[in-house]
Amino acid sequence: MSNSSEQYTPETINHVFANLQLEDVEQFYTSYRQWLQQRQLADLHTQIATLRQQIVENNLLLQQTHPTPIALATLARLQSNGVTDLDLLDRMLERGEAWLDNTMQQLEYCEQFDFIRDDYSTWCEHALEGAYDWIDSMHKVQTAQ
C-alpha cells in the first residue's frame, strides 16, 4: 500500500494498535465499506451502460440482417421443397427482394408445367444463372397482345 521501504517492527505495530480507539476503527471500517460499495456501484452502472449500448447496436445489426417477408416466404417455400444448401439460399437472398419475387413467379410457371421434376436445388442454381429469364420475355409478349 505504501511506497516506503520502511519496515515496521512488531513493537511499533503493537503500539499503534494499542492506541487506537475501538469506535474509530469501527467508524473507519464502516466508512471504508461504504466507499467500496459506492465504487462497486459506479463500476456496475458503467457496465450496465456499456451493455445497454451493445444491446442497441446488436438490435440494429439484427434489423439489418433480418430477412424481409418475401425472403422468409421464399426460404420457407424452397426449404419445404428440399433445398437445404445454405450457400445456395444465401446467394439467392443476396440478389435482393425484387429478384426473389420475380424468381418465385418463374418458379410458379415452371411448377405448372412440371419443368422442375422435384429437383428444386438444381432449379435454384439455374435461376441464379438466369436460365428462366425467357419466362419474363414470354409474359411480356403475352401481355402486349
C-alpha positions in Angstrom: 0.0 0.0 0.0 2.8 2.4 0.9 5.7 3.0 -1.4 8.1 3.5 1.5 10.6 0.7 2.1 10.4 1.3 5.9 9.7 -1.8 7.8 7.6 -1.7 11.0 8.7 -3.7 13.9 6.1 -5.8 15.9 6.6 -3.4 18.8 5.7 -0.4 16.6 2.6 -2.1 15.3 1.6 -3.1 18.8 2.0 0.5 20.0 -0.2 1.8 17.1 -2.9 -0.8 17.7 -2.9 -0.2 21.5 -3.6 3.5 20.9 -6.5 3.0 18.5 -10.0 3.5 19.9 -12.4 0.8 19.0 -15.0 3.3 17.9 -12.5 4.9 15.5 -11.7 1.5 14.0 -15.4 0.6 13.6 -16.1 4.0 12.0 -13.2 3.6 9.7 -14.3 0.1 8.7 -17.9 1.3 8.1 -16.7 4.3 6.0 -14.4 2.1 4.0 -17.1 -0.5 3.3 -19.5 2.3 2.2 -16.8 3.8 0.0 -16.0 0.4 -1.5 -19.7 -0.3 -2.2 -20.1 3.1 -3.9 -17.1 2.4 -6.1 -18.5 -1.0 -7.0 -21.9 0.5 -7.7 -20.3 3.1 -10.0 -18.5 0.3 -11.8 -21.8 -1.6 -12.2 -23.5 1.4 -13.6 -20.7 1.8 -16.2 -21.0 -1.9 -17.1 -24.8 -1.5 -17.4 -24.5 1.5 -19.7 -22.0 -0.4 -21.9 -24.3 -3.4 -22.1 -27.3 -1.2 -23.0 -25.2 0.4 -25.8 -24.2 -3.1 -27.0 -27.9 -4.2 -27.0 -28.8 -1.1 -29.1 -26.0 -1.9 -31.6 -27.0 -5.6 -31.7 -30.6 -4.7 -32.4 -29.6 -2.5 -35.3 -27.5 -5.4 -36.7 -30.4 -7.8 -36.3 -32.7 -5.4 -38.2 -30.2 -5.2 -41.0 -29.8 -8.9 -41.3 -33.4 -9.9 -40.7 -34.9 -11.2 -43.9 -37.9 -9.4 -45.4 -41.3 -11.2 -45.5 -40.7 -12.0 -49.2 -37.3 -13.5 -48.4 -38.8 -15.5 -45.5 -41.6 -16.8 -47.7 -39.1 -17.7 -50.4 -36.8 -19.6 -47.9 -39.7 -21.5 -46.4 -41.0 -22.5 -49.9 -37.7 -23.6 -51.1 -36.7 -25.4 -47.9 -40.1 -27.2 -47.8 -39.2 -28.5 -51.3 -35.9 -29.9 -50.2 -33.4 -27.1 -50.8 -31.0 -27.4 -47.9 -27.8 -25.8 -49.3 -27.4 -22.7 -47.2 -24.8 -21.2 -49.6 -27.3 -21.6 -52.4 -30.0 -19.9 -50.4 -27.7 -17.1 -49.3 -26.7 -16.4 -52.9 -30.4 -16.2 -53.8 -31.1 -13.8 -50.9 -28.1 -11.6 -52.0 -29.9 -10.9 -55.3 -32.5 -8.8 -53.4 -36.2 -8.8 -52.9 -37.2 -7.8 -56.4 -35.2 -10.7 -57.9 -36.6 -13.1 -55.4 -40.2 -12.1 -56.1 -39.6 -12.4 -59.8 -37.9 -15.7 -59.4 -40.8 -17.1 -57.3 -43.1 -16.1 -60.2 -40.9 -18.0 -62.6 -40.9 -21.0 -60.2 -44.7 -21.0 -60.2 -44.7 -21.1 -64.0 -42.2 -24.0 -64.0 -44.3 -25.9 -61.4 -47.4 -25.5 -63.6 -45.6 -27.3 -66.5 -43.6 -29.7 -64.3 -40.3 -28.3 -65.5 -38.7 -28.9 -62.1 -39.2 -32.6 -61.7 -38.7 -32.3 -57.9 -35.1 -31.1 -58.1 -35.6 -27.6 -56.6 -31.9 -27.2 -55.8 -30.9 -27.6 -59.4 -33.7 -25.3 -60.4 -32.3 -22.7 -58.0 -28.8 -23.0 -59.4 -30.3 -22.5 -62.9 -32.3 -19.5 -61.7 -29.2 -17.8 -60.4 -27.6 -18.3 -63.8 -30.6 -16.6 -65.5 -31.9 -19.8 -67.2 -35.5 -18.8 -66.7 -35.4 -15.2 -67.8 -37.1 -16.3 -71.0 -40.3 -16.7 -69.0 -40.4 -13.0 -68.3 -40.0 -12.3 -72.1 -42.8 -14.6 -72.8 -45.1 -12.9 -70.3 -44.3 -9.5 -71.8 -45.2 -10.7 -75.2 -48.5 -12.2 -73.9 -49.5 -9.0 -72.1 -48.6 -6.9 -75.1 -51.1 -8.8 -77.3 
